[in-house]
Amino acid sequence: MNCCICGPVKNCASFLPKVLENIEKIGSIFNDYKIVLFYDKSQDNTLDLLKKYQINNSKLIFYINEKPVSYFVLIE
């Protein structure tokens, strides 16, 4: 593997297809690449989209965070 593209995902279903398309473009300039994403529980269908994408692109590896990694909370 020549490149590893990593990042977090949460509540980004509406943006995820375009982001993954752009990641594929970046990955295409390398001989090989992996996409590693860390999913936090979302209130949209982000997880469903990741699962569907992974069926068609084995370069995606994603981890589901079962418990909060940070104790900081966004106060609205």
GIZIGI-V531699 format. One record per helix or strand of 2 or more residues. SS is the DSSP state (H for helix, E for strand). FROM is the first residue (numbers start at 1). TO is the last residue. If there is no record, write none. Layout:
<<SS:FROM:TO> <SS:FROM:TO>>
This chain:
<<E:3:9> <H:13:27> <E:33:39> <H:46:56> <E:60:64>>
